[in-house]
Structures are given as structure tokens and as C-alpha cells.
Amino acid sequence: MKNIIITGTSRGIGYQMALQFANAGYQVLALSRKVPETLKQHKNITCISADISVTDNLQQVTQFITTTWKQVDIIIHNAGALLLKPFAEITTSEFEYIYKVNVFGVAALNQAVLPYMLKGSHVVTISSMGGIQGSMKFAGLSAYSSSKGAVITLSELLAEEYKEQGIAFNVLALGAVNTEMLQEAFPGYEAPLSAKEMSDYICDFALTGNKFYNGKVLQVSSSTP
């Protein structure tokens, strides 16, 4: 069975994916700052409390892989930070934090884990429709949506750089899903999909999508936003 790393597993889609993979018999390394008790108790889940925006935290990840797994088959970059604030009021530190989590954290985890990935491995980055060029944009999300655009380009570049090694990189740009993060951005908005439904889609794509795609951005949205 595959060894799968998932970030942002404390709630929402990441939490659902960790349980879904683990219940199917896969080995899951769940990374989040807060660790839910239900994940810690699952025999197929190893939880590490880590902030992927802090480089030192990733040493715990590499140590675990080196001593226990030896190999990683799938990474799902699901962790994300959101800021809803007028552009003129965003501080430099706030802008930097959004990029640390949404872009630099993704890059750092890739650098840490790629040495343990072999041909046929798959790196899936969860982005947003807000990061798609030409898509509808929403006021107040300049830091968040621009960071999600940056991580799309990063994934496309890594797909090219690692294609000879047979490691695929793809992006899923999600539309509205009923999660806590959505309510932070659009209070009261009822999205057409639940976190569990989106988890089903992402899990299947992570397992099989690299057979059909590499360096691609798939828009996974049935509504606006």
C-alpha cells in the first residue's frame, strides 16, 4: 500500500482525506499544527504537529521518513492560509505569512520529501479558482489568490524539472467547498459540495491522476465562487 503525506489535516478536506486513505489501508503521515484525537488514534495514521512554513519543523518529517517509511508515494499539499482584508490595509508581515504557508511551505516540503520519491510518485497541490488567470476575482483576497496563482506556476515548473525521474506534479484548483475556510471568506455562503465529497475526488485523483496528467491544472468547480 502507498505511503501518503497530507498537509492541513486538522479540519475540512485534509481531515477527511487522512481518514479516507487510512480506512482504505494506506499509510498516512498527517501534518498540521493542531492534531485531532481521532486521527492520532487511527492505526494507519502518523500525526506530526508541524507548521510547514517553519523550515525546522520539516526535520521531524524527514526523520520519520528515513527511520520508518524509507519511501513516499504521494504528497497532497492541502494546507492553506487565508486572509480577507482590503489590499491597502494588508501589512508586509501578513502578506509574507500567506506566502510562507501557501507557497514557501509547499516548496520546502517538496525539497524535503522528493529525495524519497521514485518513478510513479505523484505530488498534488491544492490551489484555488482564485489563482487561475482570467477567473472571477474577489476583493479582499489579493494575498490569498495571488499566492494560489504562484503555487500553480511552481507546480508546472517542477513537473518539467522532474519529468525524467517519472515524478508527476499536478494542481487541483478548487471552487467553493463547505469548509471553515470558505466561511471565513464568504460568511453564510452555502457551497454545493461538502468536504467529504471533495475529499473523495482528490483521493481518487491522487491515486490515479498521474497516469493521465503531469504539469496540469484542473479546475474543480461547479459554481462561482
N, C-alpha and C positions, 0 to 999 in steps of 0.2 A: 504494500500500500504506500501511497505517496506521503512525503513529508511536506507540510504546508505551513507557511508563515503568513499570519494575518495581522495587520495593524488596526488600531482603533476598535478593539473588541469589547469595550466596556458597555456599549449600548448599541441600539439600532441595527443596521445592516451587518456590521462587523461581528456583533454578538451572535446574531442569527447564523452567520456563515460558520463561525467557530463550532457551534453546536451541530450544525448540519453535517459538516465534514467529519467531525468526531463520531457522531452517531452512525455514520456510514463506514466507520472503521479506519479512517485516515488519521495520521498523527498530526496534531495541530500545535504550533507554537503561537500563542495568543499574546500580542504585545499591546499594552495600554497603560496609561498612568494609574487608572483605577481598575482593580481586578475583581470582577463579580464572583461571589462564592460559588455559584452554580457552575462556572467554568473551571474553577480550581478543583472541584470535586469529581470532574469527569476523568476517567482513566486514560482517555486518548488526548487530553489537552494538557500542555505545559504552559503555565502563565508566567510571564515576566513583567513586572511593573517597570515600565520604561517610557521615557519621553524621547521619541525618535529625533526631536530637534536638538537633543543634547548628545554630542558625539560619545562622551564617556559611557552613556547608558548602553551603547551598542556593543560594548565589550562583553556584557552579560550574554548577548545573543551569540556572538562568535564562540564564546567559551562553551555554551550549551551545544552548539552545532559540532564543535570539534570533539567534545567528550562523549556526546550521546548519538546524534544523528549521523554525522560524517557527510551527509549529502542533503541538499534541499531541492525539491522538485518544483514547487510553486511558491511565488510571493504574491500576495494581494495587498497592494498599498491602499488601504481603506481609510486610514486616519486622516482627519482634516480639521482645520481651524477656520472659523467663520467670523467675520467682523461686518456688522451692518452699521455704517456710520458715514455721514457726508464726507466727501473727499477732503474738503477744506479743514475738517476737524481731526483727521487721522494724524497721529503723531508718527514720527520716524520709527520709534520702538514698536508701535502697533503694526506698522507695515512690515517691519522686519520679522516680527513674530509669526505673522501669517505665512510669510515666505519660508521661514525656518521649518515650520511644520509641513506645509503643503508642497514645497519644492526641495529645500535643502535636506530635510529629513528623508525624503524619498531617495535622493541621490546618495546620501550617506549609508542608508540601509542596503541599497544596491551594491555599493562598493564593498560593504562588509560581507555580503552573502554570495555574490557572484562567484567567488573562487570555489564555492561548494556546489555549484550548479553545473550539470552536464548537458549534453545534447538531448533535446526533447523537453527541456525545462521551460517554464512559462512565467513571465513576470507581467502581472495585470495591475495597471494603475487606474484607480477610480478617480475620474475627473468630473466635470460638471458641464452641462449645456452652456452655462455662462462663460466657459472658457473656449467655446467654439467660435471661430471667426465668422462674423455675419449673423450669429444668432441674436435673439432678443436679449437685451441687457437691462439690468435693473439698477436704479440709483441707490447708492449706499454700499454697493458690493464691489467697489473698484479694487480693493486689495484682494479679496477672495477670488473673484472671477479672473483677474489678471494672473494670479498665481496658478489657477487651474489651466489657463492657457499655456503658461510656461512649462508645466509638467507634461503637457501633451507633446510639446516640441522636444523635451528631454527624452521622452519615451521613443519618439521617432528616430532620434539620433542614436540611441542605444541599440535599437533594432538593427541599424546599419552596422554599428561597430561590432556587434556580437553575432552577426548572421553566420559567419564562418564556423562559429562554435556551436551553432544549432540551438541557441537560446532565443526564444521569441519574446518580444515586448509588444503589448497591446494596451490600448486605453479604452475604457468604457466611460463615455460622457453621459452621466445620468441626468434625467429630468427630475420632476418632483416625486419624492417618495415620502410617505408619512413617517418622519423621524423627528427626533428632538431638534436636530439641526435645521430642518425645514421650518419648524415652528419658530425658531429664533429669527429666521429671515423673513418669513411670511406668516405672522401670527394669525391663527384662525383659518388658514387655508387648508382645505381638505384635498390631499393628493389622491390620484386614482390608484396608486399602488402602495401596498404595505411593505414594511422592512422585510418580512418573511418572503413575500413574492419576489422582491428584487434579489434577495439572497439566493433563491432558487435559480434565478437566471445567471447570476455571477458565478455561482459554484459550478454550474454546468459549463459555462464559458471557460473558466479557469482550467477545467479538466480536459476540454476538447478543442477550445478555440484556436490553440496554436497549430492545429493541423490545417487550418484554413486561412489564418491571418498571421501576419507579422508586420510590425510597424504601422498598424492601422488604428484608427479612431472610430469606434462605433457609437453612434448617437442612440442612447437607450431612453427614449422619451415618448410618451403618448399624449403629452399635454404641454401647455405653456402657462406658468413656468414649469 
